[in-house]
Amino acid sequence: MKLEFSFEALDHLRQRMGARLRPWRADISLEKLADLPFPSDVEVETSDLGTLQVGEAKTILRDGQRVFLYIREFNVAAGSFDEACADPSNLRKFHVVWCKALLQMKAEGRFARYISSDKVDTPFGVALHLQNGDWACGETELHVCRFCLAETNWEDYQASTAQRRAEIVKRFSRRRFLETNHTRFAEIPEKTDRDAPVAGYAEDWKDRSHQYRAMMQYRCEDCGVDCSSRRHLLDTHHLNGVKNDNRNNNLRALCKVCHGKRHPNWYKISEQDRNSLEALRQEQARAGR
């Protein structure tokens, strides 16, 4: 049996310095360790060892740090699961280190959308919110985050051309990354891909949304337009992006135009609704409301 040591902190410092990795092996066995002198009066508490787990890559984890982070539930501009997953570059990315994308999500209060996974060779489980409002669940390949590649300078990513960067993303292997690197995160999500709740809105979402908009008197909390005469123009938005988190402090009543600004990549508003909201704003401005 060989002992495995982690030099994660030292490796992180090496990456920050831009030094090249030089693989090496300690080749220390239990038999050799038994011959080394060891003070007999030293006691080791097992509670100091942390929580040990074995990940899919057959590596020992301390407190579950060798995992990947990704968002399982997200909206797509597609009509079916296969259409959405045909090109992974259009999907959410997974993360291998604490990068500026994660930092921004944390600052915006949306880090709760992430879950962790220790899958190394198999596709990620996702739940896609399609254009027609349906949910489609399945497994698909996701691309690694480009900010993560820049942070680790994987395969000299920082100095590469745009074409070579795209190739690095496409051929990225989680298993090969773990052979010479460690995933590093300032914070680990509470949920994993094994215990996170089923995708979608809560069963009582329609009633909950109606109650909240009524509590806000059907007024957009961003622009202030009063939608009480045309209630279908007002939506209820989840601030942290977790669609089954219906606490009042996680909800915000938004007109369709303001809601679209929160989701510019997928939210669609009809020209008729846009014109109706503009007419409401002008009418209310004239009335001094």
N, C-alpha and C positions, 0 to 999 in steps of 0.2 A: 504493500500500500504506500503510495506517495502522498506527501503533505502538500497541499496547495496554499500558497501565500498570496495575499493581495497587496499590491503596491499602488493602489488607486490614487492616493494623494500624490505620490512621487510622479506617477504617470501624468496626472493632471498638470503638475508643474512643468514637466517636459514639454507637453503640448503648448502651454502658454509661452514657453521659451522658443518654440519652433524647432526643437531638436528632433532629429530623426530617431525612430524606434529601433533598438538593437535587441532582437529576441534573445533570451537566454533561459537556462533551466538551472534550478538549484540542485536537483537530483538528491534531495535529502529523503531518506527512507526512515520508517519507524525503527528498523534495526539499528541504523547508525545513530539515531536520536537516543536510543536506549543506552548507548555507550558513553554519552556525554554526561559530565557531572551536573547534578541538579540539587540545589539546597533542599534538605528534607523538611525544613521548618516553614516552607512557603505553602500557603493554602490558597487555592483558586476557587472562587465561588462560581457555580454554573450560571447564576443569574447575571454575571458580568459578560457572558458570552453573547448575549442578544438572542434573537430568534433565528435559528438556522433552518434553511429550507433548501431543497434541491430543485433547481429549475429544469426546464425542458432541455437545455443545453448540457445537462449533466454537470453543472457547476454548482458549487455550494454558495448560497447567498446568505449574507448577514443582514438581518432586518429587511430582506426583500428588496435590496437596492438594484439588483441587476434585472431590470424590467424595462419595457418600452411603454411610452404613454401615447394615447391617441383618443380622438373623439369618435365614439361609436355611432351616435345618432346625429344625422345632419341632413339638411335639405339639398336636393339636387334638381337641376334643370333638365329633367328627363322623365319619360313616361313609363319606364320599366327598369327593373333591377339590372338586366343585362345591358341595356342602353347606357345606363349611368356608369357601369363598371367597365365598359369597353376600353376606356382610356383612363388609367389610374391617375394621370396628371390632373384630371378634373376633380379628383376626390380629395378628402382631407388627408393630411400627411401624419406619419408617426414620428415620434421624437426619441432620440438616443441620449441627449444631454439637455441641460437647462439652457435654453437659447432665448433670443430676444422675442420670439413669437410666444413662448410660454410666459415670459416676463410680462409681455403686454396683456395677455389674457388674464394673468393674475392681477395686474393693475386695474383692469376693467371689471373685476369681480366675476369673471366667467371661467375660472380654472376648474370649477366644479363639474364642468362638462366632460373633463378627461377621466379616463379609466386607465388602469395599468394592465399589462399583459406580459407573461413570460414566454409566449410563443416565439420560437426561433425559426422554424422551417415551414410552418403552416400559415395559411392566409388568416387575415383578421376578420372577426365577426363584426358586421355592421348592420345598422338599421337605417334605411334611407326613406326620407319623406319625399314622395314623388310629387310632380306638378299637379296631379289630379287630387291630391290630398291623402292618398293611400300611403300605407307604410309597407315597405318590402325589406325582408330580412334575409341575410345569407352571409357567405364568406367571400372575400375578395382580397387581392393584393393591393397594398397601399404603397405609395412612394415615401421615402424618407424625407424629412424636412431639410430644405437647403440651408437654413440658418444653422441647423445642427452640424451639417457637413462643413460649413465655414468655421464654426466654433472649434471643431476637432481637427480641421484641415485634413480631412480624410482623403487619401490619395492625392495630396497636394491640390485640394479643391480651390483654395484661395487664389492660386496663381494660374489656374486653368482657364482656357477659353470658354465661351458660352456653350459651344458645341460639345467640348469635352465634359463640362459640368453636367450637361444633360445626360451624357453617357454614364457618368459616375452615378447619377441618381438611378438610372434604369437598372444597372447591374449591381446595385448595393445589396449586400447579403448580411442579414442580421447575424448569422452564425459566424461568418468570416470576421465581422466587426468585433464580436465577443472573443475571438481568439487572441486579439492583441489590445483590446480596449475594454473599458467598463462604462456602463451607462451611469450618468451622474445627474441627479436632480436635487434642487433645493427643497422640493416638497413632493411627496407621493400622494396621489389621489386616494380617497377613502375606499373607492370601489374598484374591483377588478373585473376582467371580462368573464369571470366565473360567477360573481355574486351581484353584479349591477342589475337593477330592476329591468323588466321587460320594456322595450321601446314604446314610445308614444305618449299621448296625453292621458291624464287620469280619467277614469270612467265618468266622473261628474264634471268634466272640464267645461262643457257648454254652460251648465248652471253656474259654475264658479266664475266663468268669464262674464256672464250676464250680471252677476252680483257685484263684481268689482267695477264694471263700467257704470253701473247704476250708482255705486258709492261715489264715483268720480263725477257724477251728474252728466255723464256722457260728453265730457269735455276732454280734448286732447291735452295730455300733460306736457307735451313738448311745445306745440304752437298755440294752444289755447282755444282752438276753434270749437264751437259748441255743435255737437252732432246729435243733440237730443231729437231733432226733427227728422233726421236720417241716420238712425242708429247703426245701419249696416256699414257705414263709412268709418266706424270706430272699432279697432281691434284691441285685444289684450296681449301684451308682449311680456315674455319672460326675460328679466334682466340678465340672469346668469346663463340663459340658454338651456337650462334643464326643464324640459317640458312637463314634468310631473311634480315640479316644485312650485306649488300654488300658494305659498305664503304671501300675504299682502305686500311685504317689503321686497318681494321678488317680482311683483307685477307692475305694469305701467300701461295706462290707457293711451293708445296712440291712434291718430287718424291714419288712413291708409297711406297718405303721402309720407308722413313722418315714420311710419313703420317701414316703408320701403327704403328710407334712408338708413335704417339700422341693418337692412339685409340687401345691399345693392346688387349682389351677385345672383339672387334667385327670386326675390319678391317682385311680383308683377301686379301692377295696378292698371285697370282699364282706363281708356281715355274718358269714358263717360263718368267714372267715379272721380277722376282727377278734376274734370270740369265742374262736377257737382260740389266738390270741396272748395274749389276756387270761388264759385258763386256764393257759397256759405260765408267764406271769409269776407268777401266784398260786402255782402248784405249786412253782416255783423259789424263791419268797420263803419258803415254808414249810420248804423243805429247806435254806434258808440259802445258796443258790447265787448 
